[in-house]
Amino acid sequence: MGTEELIRQIAISALPILIAITFHEVAHGFVAYKLGDPTAKLSGRLTLNPFAHIDLWGTILMPLVLLILTNGQFMFGYAKPVPINPSYFKRPRRDMALCSVAGPAANFLLAAGFLIVLKLLLTTPFGISDDHAALVFTPLLLMMKAGVIMNIVFAAFNLLPVPPLDGGRVLMGLLPWRQAAMLEKIEPYGFLIILALVATGLSSYIIEPMISVLMAALRLLL
């Protein structure tokens, strides 16, 4: 990928991924707040200002490195986790699971929003010359398409049933106490497990079916 193409891909992908991670984290904190935990609010994290959620490595450097290493085919990132204190919850296991699933749910809704805008742009007569349309709206269309794909991929990846990812925390809330406690013990090694799954390609056997299910749900809704 040339420098010009790389810059173009960054320009198209940067805003959708920033929106995706911001809404993801705010959703966690908002549901926690509604369930009685004010930690995220008191920490100033119930805001859609992306600068409150940016992580230098996860939000900026890692997506850029992935974009370069995959020749523009893949871009992924994350934000600073929103602080949640389960001791405020009336039913900690259930409520933590609800907080966890809120992030992927927010990304699914965002994907729906991007898809709606994409369809509107594709069907709206703008009344300008073809050259101007290509110059102004082609990047916008690509950005909306990127928003759909990134939010679906982000939701699916976070639903991997490995703590500390959201899917792992949801699974901990659904399992019986003994099995949940066993799953909780692997959380300190969770990111190493996730890296191993991604490096070996095993994660795709879980993520790709989830992506297919989420995309099918989008098509049914819209």
N, C-alpha and C positions, 0 to 999 in steps of 0.2 A: 504494500500500500504506500503510495506516494504521500508526501507531506500535505499537499493540497487536499487529497482525498481524506487523509486523517483528520485534518482541521474541519472539513465538511461533516464527517461522521460525528466528531465531538460536538459540533454546533447543533446537529440534529438530535443527538442523544442526551446532551447535558441536562436540558430542562426537564424532559420526561423522567429521567432517573432521579433528579432532585425532588420533583413533585412526588414520585412514588415513595421514596424513603421518608420524606417529611410527613405525608399523610399516614404512612404505616406506623410511625412512632407516635404521632398525635393520637391515633385511634387507640393504641394501647393505653396511653395515659388518660384519655377521655373516659374510656370504659372503667378504668380503675377508679377514677374520680367519682363516677356515678355509683360505683359499688362501695364508696366510703373512704377511699384512699386519696388524700390530698397531696401526696408526695410529689407527683409530677407537676401539679399546679404550683405548689410552693417553690419548686425548682425552676419555674419559668419555662417548662417544656410543653405546656398546653398552648402552643402558638404555631401558626403556619409560617412563621418566619424561618426559612431554611437554615439561616446562620446559627440558630439555637440548637440545631440537630447535626450539623456537619462534623464529621470525623475526618481528620486529615488523611489517614490511610484509607478508611473504608469508603469515604465519599468522593475523594479526589484522586489519590494515587492509584489505588487498586483498579478502579474502572479504567483509568488511562492505560495502565500496564496491560490489563486484559485485552483492551481494544487493540493495542499494538501487537501483542503476542498472538492474537487470533486473527490478525489481518483484517480487523474491522467486523468480524463475524459475531463477536460476543462481548457484552459489556454488563457488568454487575457491580453492585456496591451496597453499602449499608450505612446507617447513621449511628450516632451515639444512642445506646439503649435508653429508653425512658425509665427513670427509677420507679419501681413499684414495691410497696411494702405490704405483703400479704397479711400482716398482723392486724391491719385495719378491716379485713374482710370478715363478714359474718360466717361465710362458708369458704375458707381459704382455697381448698382444692378446686371446687367448682368455679369460684370467682377468678382464680388465676387462669383457669382454662378459658374462661370467657374473655379475659383481657388478652390472652395469647392469640385466640382466633380472630380477634378484632383487627389485627394488623393485616393478615391475608385477605380478610373480608373487605377492608378499605381498598386494597389494591385491586380486587375484583371489581368493585364499584367504579374505581378510577378507570380501569380498562374499559368498562361500559361507557363511561363518559367520553373517553378518547374516541371510542368507536362511533358514538353518536355524532360527534363533531366531524369525524372523518367522513361519515356518510353524508352529512349536510354539505360539506365542502365539495364532495364529488357530484352532488346533484344540484348545486346552486349555480345559476347562470350569472357570472360576474360582470358581463357586459364590457369586457376590456379585450384588447388584442391578445392573440395566442402567445406572443413573445412576452408580454407583460404578465400573463397568467402563469407561464412557466417560471418566470423569474421570481414572482411573489408567492405563488401558491404551491409550487412543487415542493420547496423545502417545508412548507407548513403541512402538506399532506404527509410527507415522510416523517415529520415530527409526530403527527397524530398516530401514524402506523407504529412508530417506535414506542409511543406511549401505551398502546394496546399490548404489544408484545412484551415490553419490559414489565408491566404490571402483572401480567399473567405469569411470566417466568418467575418474578419476584415472589408472588403468592405461592406458586408451586414449590419453589425452593425452600421457602420458610415453613412449608408444611411437611418437610422431611421429619419423620418421627424420631429425631435425635435431639435431646436437650443439649444446648440451650435454645435451639431453634423453636419456633412457635409450635410446630407439630409435635415435638417432644414434650413440651409443657402441656399441650392439650391431651396427649396420650397419658401423661402422669395424672391428670385430673379425671380420666375415665377409668383407669385401671384400679383394681383393688389395692388396698394399702400396701400389702407386701410386695406386689409386683411394681407398684409406683415407687416404693423405696429403693428397689433394686435398680430401676431405671434412673432414679435421681443420682445414684452413686457414680454413674458414668458421665455426669455433666461436666466435671473438671476436664475430661478427655474428649468432650463433645466435638470441639473444633478439629482436633486431630482425626477423629473418626470421619467427620465431614470431608476434610481434605483428602483422606484416603479413599472415600467413596467417589469423590469427584475425579481424583487422579486415576483411579482404576476404571472409571466409566460406569461403575455399579450404580451411582446415583441416578443415571439416566433411566434405569429400569423402574424407578419410582417417580421421578420428576416428569418424564415424557407422558406417561398415562395420565397424570394429574393435569398436565397442560392440555391434553386432548379433552379431558372432562370439562375443564374450565372454559375452553374455547367453545365446546359444544353447548355449554350452559349460556354463554354469551349469544351464540347464534339463536338459541331458543328464545331468549329474552328480547333480542333485537332483530 
